Amino acid sequence: MDASGRLPAAGGDAEASDTLAYGTASRGDVAELIAFWLIAGENDARPVDTLDAIARLIERDPDAVIVARRDGRIVGTVVAGYDGWRAHLYRLAVHPDARRAGIARELMRLAEERFRAFGVTRADAMVLEGNELGQSLWTSLGYAPQAEWRRWVRPL
Ligand SMILES: CC(C)(COP(=O)(O)OP(=O)(O)OC[C@H]1O[C@@H](n2cnc3c(N)ncnc32)[C@H](O)[C@@H]1OP(=O)(O)O)[C@@H](O)C(=O)NCCC(=O)NCCS
């Protein structure tokens, strides 16, 4: 991460450890991201990911999608979204062959570092009630469910 708090695009001068490199996704990564999330992501009860939607996100906020790469291939992701008001986390996922090696923990360290640079004091994540693996991870990272709120939604 440079002095401005920005990560390099992964695949360039990304922060590397062994063969792992952490950085931000670019527009050229959108097809790989969709394929990756089909394998690695929690995919229930969410809108379908599209090339256009991810490209729009990266265009609007080029630092929002943080990825881990091994030998050039995406093995982990988190979307660290800051809308100018709140900080929201989405799509934390690690490839099944790369789990339990601290990749999610490192992605989250980078996401929270990004949020702190904006002066944000709290981050949130949507976690499915039945996702015990996800709940175990978020708990270990210090996150807890907020009992007094429920999300209200309407399809557009
Ligand atoms: C959840 C997920 C992102 C964790 O990725 P990971 O890189 O394996 O996680 P890490 O190695 O950084 O583990 C961080 C902590 O999470 C917890 N954790 C991770 N995997 C776990 C497992 N299988 N069982 C219990 N706890 C687990 C542990 O507390 C772990 O810390 P520790 O290794 O010091 O014990 C990954 O399993 C995944 O992609 N799951 C499918 C998608 C998903 O459910 N995402 C969360 C959406 S809310």
The ligand as a MOL file (V3000), in Angstrom:
LIG
                    3D

  0  0  0     0  0            999 V3000
M  V30 BEGIN CTAB
M  V30 COUNTS 48 50 0 0 0
M  V30 BEGIN ATOM
M  V30 1 C -14.9020 -17.9340 4.9270 0
M  V30 2 C -13.6350 -17.9230 4.0430 0
M  V30 3 C -13.6070 -16.6050 3.2730 0
M  V30 4 C -12.3990 -18.0340 4.9470 0
M  V30 5 O -11.2350 -17.8860 4.1400 0
M  V30 6 P -9.8000 -18.4120 4.6510 0
M  V30 7 O -8.7500 -17.7700 3.8490 0
M  V30 8 O -9.8270 -19.8900 4.7140 0
M  V30 9 O -9.7760 -17.8490 6.1470 0
M  V30 10 P -8.4680 -17.6140 7.0360 0
M  V30 11 O -7.4940 -18.7230 6.7960 0
M  V30 12 O -7.9850 -16.2250 6.8750 0
M  V30 13 O -9.0810 -17.8350 8.4770 0
M  V30 14 C -9.3900 -16.7430 9.3280 0
M  V30 15 C -10.1820 -17.2840 10.5070 0
M  V30 16 O -11.4980 -17.6810 10.0950 0
M  V30 17 C -11.9070 -18.8390 10.8460 0
M  V30 18 N -12.0790 -19.9610 9.9170 0
M  V30 19 C -11.7090 -20.0130 8.6250 0
M  V30 20 N -12.0440 -21.2000 8.0890 0
M  V30 21 C -12.6240 -21.9070 9.0780 0
M  V30 22 C -13.1760 -23.2250 9.1560 0
M  V30 23 N -13.2120 -24.0460 8.0740 0
M  V30 24 N -13.6990 -23.6400 10.3200 0
M  V30 25 C -13.6790 -22.8340 11.4070 0
M  V30 26 N -13.1700 -21.5760 11.4000 0
M  V30 27 C -12.6530 -21.1260 10.2510 0
M  V30 28 C -10.7890 -19.1480 11.8250 0
M  V30 29 O -11.0550 -18.4660 13.0280 0
M  V30 30 C -9.5960 -18.5430 11.1120 0
M  V30 31 O -8.5560 -18.1930 11.9850 0
M  V30 32 P -7.4420 -19.2990 12.3530 0
M  V30 33 O -6.9770 -19.8920 11.0510 0
M  V30 34 O -6.3900 -18.4920 13.0510 0
M  V30 35 O -8.1100 -20.3240 13.1950 0
M  V30 36 C -13.6260 -19.1150 3.0620 0
M  V30 37 O -13.8560 -20.3090 3.7880 0
M  V30 38 C -14.6750 -19.0020 1.9820 0
M  V30 39 O -14.4370 -18.4310 0.9260 0
M  V30 40 N -15.9020 -19.5450 2.2250 0
M  V30 41 C -16.9780 -19.4870 1.2320 0
M  V30 42 C -17.4830 -18.0770 1.0310 0
M  V30 43 C -18.0330 -17.4940 2.3170 0
M  V30 44 O -18.8070 -18.1210 3.0250 0
M  V30 45 N -17.6360 -16.2390 2.5930 0
M  V30 46 C -18.1270 -15.4980 3.7290 0
M  V30 47 C -19.3890 -14.8110 3.3340 0
M  V30 48 S -20.1830 -14.0620 4.7090 0
M  V30 END ATOM
M  V30 BEGIN BOND
M  V30 1 1 1 2
M  V30 2 1 2 3
M  V30 3 1 2 4
M  V30 4 1 2 36
M  V30 5 1 4 5
M  V30 6 1 5 6
M  V30 7 2 6 7
M  V30 8 1 6 8
M  V30 9 1 6 9
M  V30 10 1 9 10
M  V30 11 2 10 11
M  V30 12 1 10 12
M  V30 13 1 10 13
M  V30 14 1 13 14
M  V30 15 1 14 15
M  V30 16 1 15 16
M  V30 17 1 15 30
M  V30 18 1 16 17
M  V30 19 1 17 18
M  V30 20 1 17 28
M  V30 21 1 18 19
M  V30 22 1 18 27
M  V30 23 2 19 20
M  V30 24 1 20 21
M  V30 25 1 21 22
M  V30 26 2 21 27
M  V30 27 1 22 23
M  V30 28 2 22 24
M  V30 29 1 24 25
M  V30 30 2 25 26
M  V30 31 1 26 27
M  V30 32 1 28 29
M  V30 33 1 28 30
M  V30 34 1 30 31
M  V30 35 1 31 32
M  V30 36 2 32 33
M  V30 37 1 32 34
M  V30 38 1 32 35
M  V30 39 1 36 37
M  V30 40 1 36 38
M  V30 41 2 38 39
M  V30 42 1 38 40
M  V30 43 1 40 41
M  V30 44 1 41 42
M  V30 45 1 42 43
M  V30 46 2 43 44
M  V30 47 1 43 45
M  V30 48 1 45 46
M  V30 49 1 46 47
M  V30 50 1 47 48
M  V30 END BOND
M  V30 END CTAB
M  END
